[in-house]
Amino acid sequence: MIHFMQSQLRAIADALGDTDQGLTGSEIAHMLESCQMADPDPALTKRHRLYNAFALSQNTRQDRLAILAFIRKTMKPERYIRSPEKFEPMRSNLNVALAFTGLAVNAAGVVESVERAETLSEAKRRAQELRADLNVRGAHPDVLKFCSEELLADNYFHAVLEAVKSVGEKIRAKTGLTDDGSALVDRALAGNPPMLAINALANDSQISEQKGFANMVRGTFGMFRNPTAHAARITWQMSKEDAEDLFSIVSLIHRRLDRATMPPRV
């Protein structure tokens, strides 16, 4: 009987339990009950909760059928009639996780077989080439870690998307804010004074630079993180050249954020 490997189970759980684009806690409880799967650790974070439930199910039943049933039920398009913007991002994240299992979820929500061997080879080649090129460019370390085979199994879009998410994570870590997207930029970088300043804000030129940086981060989020744009862009067949240019932009943002400080409040 075919089983998911531990790393595959963890990737599937991470995709379905994603903080921004995954299932809610109540949805997880409902889907586990619907698939007659135990929920051993409901108090854990969503992705750890799902991983433990999946691992217990597979170990107990000695097959992956219940996990596949969970995926099929979760990805029924009719579940997203009231929130259609959630379906494609979740499907995309899940397909990245499934890339090395020989499975994929199609636009109709059906789990189907794909060519696993080709995906592995292509993903490995893409990861090696992209990382090598970005090393030459001097990409920020926080960006290089997104050049993984898992993220590049489908196309370069997912790797760039995850790198953009890391910008929001860094801003939240430095400010303690919980916002995302434009709201996060407005509160952290565009205030008077901003919570994070990339320079001394000592003259009009430096103030303009700060505003320009906020606009650049806001635009980057808008391009990749805006929910209404996300569904339309999720199937971009992004080229390696475009990915490298976009990674360079994200690298610049990370470097400026690393040096950013909280100016004194007057």
Secondary structure, DSSP 8 states (H G I E B T S, - for coil): -----HHHHHHHHHHHT-TTTS--HHHHHHHHHHTT---S-TTS-HHHHHHHHHHHHHHHHSSSHHHHHHHHHHT-GGGGSS-GGGHHHHHHHHHHHHGGGTEEE-TTS-EEE--HHHHHHHHHHHHHHHHHHHHHHT--HHHHTT--TTTTTT-HHHHHHHHHHHHHHHHHHHH-----HHHHHHHHHSSSS-SSBSS---SHHHHHHHHHHHHHHHHHHHHHT-HHHHHHHTT----HHHHHHHHHHHHHHHHHHHH-B-----
